[in-house]
């Protein structure tokens, strides 16, 4: 409860002053004088005498309630509505055998999956999907607002489910295909890979042009230290010497074509910073509107105040009427 005109509450200080003034005035009033009052000393005190101060109490109560009514007590019924126009994000994760390299802790794939999971936790009203790829690409999770389901499916992603290779163009085209029919004003692909496009029928440049034509931005992330091949078991080397490593030129071109950015990550910490930067660039505007319904409660104070006034007048002129 609040008061529309709370400064009137200062008038409550007058209530005890009115009480003191009433008591002082009654002390100053004269009465009938009798030569002998001894016979009346043993007469029981009547209820009228005991309650002779009741009109004054009623008057003070009426004054206090009247002041509260002047202050206009109000009850606010507040309704908050929050709406947000989310963005559509497709996460594209490389699951080729080279992602087992241990230059990240515990390895590239585990680090990339953990950081992607943290990125999903920070979304509010954005639809997020997941594409995984190696020699082929497939949709692990379509665009969804069920982040718990997405997290569970992300945890189930493993290396070796599909034939080994790095089909960057196919993976990007699959993600773009998932975004082409959506109504979101902002469409984003976060592409993470540690290799070069060596499989698939679609060239990354072609996929980037398609993405650009439908307004999809691509943030490309190349992962791996320069000496990553030394940290990777020889049985998992995806490509021969001279063909491995991140194709930074290709990823930069893809990102530039779509209006996105290219990032290079050589550690899990760097990867976390990159996702945080993408998160800042792809924020969702949240519109919060507050509707307040005010109910005036001054009648609940004014009504009893008037009732007390009429009761005080009635008692003062009848039961508690004084002579002279």
Order of alpha helices (4+ residues) and beta strands (2+ residues): beta-alpha-alpha-alpha-alpha-beta-beta-alpha-beta-beta-alpha-alpha-beta-alpha-beta-alpha-alpha-beta-alpha-beta-alpha
